Amino acid sequence: MMACFAEGTTVIRDAAELKVKESNRIAIMVENLRAMGADVEETEDGMIIHGGKPLHGAVVDSHKDHRIAMTFAVAALAADGETEIIDADCVDISYPAFYEELEKLTK
């Protein structure tokens, strides 16, 4: 997600194992980043992110994957506008206090 804010192109490769975790994390990251306005393309084993463009709020789907939900909660802080995360409460599986802690960081 942070590569979206960096100037230039970031290539993430050799990450095919992320396709067989709680969800296909590569496809979901690409889908959600695109929804937020990122210039990103999926590859066989990762993604290519062309950074330097601002993200905007969007409706993103966690697919009930706690790591996806946490990633896009952080992305929402840096994006313009509002972001809604579908099934955002799935973070409770690994970090029940995540949103409380995140809120503390924003004050």
C-alpha positions as CSV (number, residue, x, y, z in Angstrom):
1,M,0.0,0.0,0.0
2,M,2.8,2.4,0.9
3,A,4.3,2.0,-2.6
4,C,1.3,3.9,-3.9
5,F,2.7,7.1,-2.3
6,A,6.3,6.6,-3.5
7,E,7.5,8.2,-6.7
8,G,8.3,5.7,-9.4
9,T,7.5,2.0,-9.9
10,T,7.5,-0.7,-7.2
11,V,7.6,-4.3,-8.3
12,I,6.6,-7.0,-5.8
13,R,7.5,-10.5,-6.9
14,D,8.0,-14.0,-5.6
15,A,4.9,-13.6,-3.4
16,A,2.7,-16.3,-5.0
17,E,2.1,-17.8,-1.6
18,L,-0.1,-14.8,-0.8
19,K,-2.6,-16.3,-3.2
20,V,-3.4,-19.2,-0.9
21,K,-3.7,-17.6,2.6
22,E,-7.0,-16.6,4.1
23,S,-7.8,-15.1,0.7
24,N,-6.0,-14.4,-2.5
25,R,-4.3,-11.4,-1.0
26,I,-2.6,-10.3,-4.2
27,A,-5.9,-10.1,-6.2
28,I,-7.7,-8.4,-3.3
29,M,-5.0,-5.8,-2.8
30,V,-5.0,-5.0,-6.5
31,E,-8.8,-4.8,-6.6
32,N,-9.0,-2.5,-3.5
33,L,-6.0,-0.3,-4.4
34,R,-7.6,0.2,-7.9
35,A,-10.9,1.2,-6.2
36,M,-8.9,3.9,-4.3
37,G,-7.4,5.2,-7.5
38,A,-4.0,3.4,-7.5
39,D,-2.2,2.5,-10.7
40,V,-1.5,-1.1,-10.0
41,E,-1.4,-4.3,-12.0
42,E,-1.5,-7.9,-10.9
43,T,1.3,-10.3,-12.0
44,E,1.6,-14.1,-11.7
45,D,3.4,-13.8,-8.4
46,G,2.9,-10.3,-7.2
47,M,2.0,-6.8,-8.4
48,I,3.4,-3.7,-10.0
49,I,2.5,-0.3,-8.5
50,H,3.1,2.9,-10.3
51,G,3.3,5.4,-7.4
52,G,3.1,9.1,-6.8
53,K,-0.6,9.5,-7.1
54,P,-3.0,10.3,-4.2
55,L,-5.5,7.7,-3.1
56,H,-9.1,8.5,-2.6
57,G,-11.8,7.1,-0.4
58,A,-13.7,4.1,-1.7
59,V,-15.7,1.0,-0.6
60,V,-13.2,-1.8,-0.2
61,D,-13.8,-5.4,0.6
62,S,-11.7,-7.2,3.2
63,H,-13.0,-10.6,2.1
64,K,-13.0,-11.3,5.8
65,D,-9.2,-11.3,5.8
66,H,-7.8,-9.5,8.9
67,R,-4.6,-8.4,7.3
68,I,-6.4,-6.8,4.3
69,A,-8.8,-5.0,6.6
70,M,-5.9,-3.6,8.7
71,T,-4.0,-2.5,5.5
72,F,-6.9,-0.6,4.2
73,A,-7.7,1.0,7.5
74,V,-4.2,2.5,7.3
75,A,-4.7,3.4,3.6
76,A,-7.9,5.2,4.5
77,L,-6.0,7.5,6.8
78,A,-3.8,8.7,4.0
79,A,-6.6,8.8,1.4
80,D,-8.8,11.8,0.5
81,G,-12.4,11.3,1.4
82,E,-14.1,8.5,3.2
83,T,-13.4,4.8,3.0
84,E,-15.7,2.0,4.0
85,I,-14.2,-1.4,4.7
86,I,-16.6,-4.3,4.2
87,D,-16.3,-6.8,7.1
88,A,-13.9,-4.5,8.9
89,D,-14.5,-6.3,12.2
90,C,-12.6,-9.4,11.0
91,V,-9.5,-7.8,12.5
92,D,-10.7,-9.2,15.9
93,I,-9.3,-12.6,14.9
94,S,-5.7,-11.4,15.4
95,Y,-5.8,-7.9,16.9
96,P,-9.1,-7.1,18.7
97,A,-7.8,-3.6,19.8
98,F,-6.6,-2.6,16.4
99,Y,-9.1,0.2,15.7
100,E,-8.7,1.6,19.2
101,E,-4.9,1.6,18.9
102,L,-5.2,3.1,15.4
103,E,-7.4,5.9,16.7
104,K,-4.9,6.7,19.4
105,L,-2.2,7.2,16.7
106,T,-4.4,9.7,14.8
107,K,-4.8,12.1,17.8
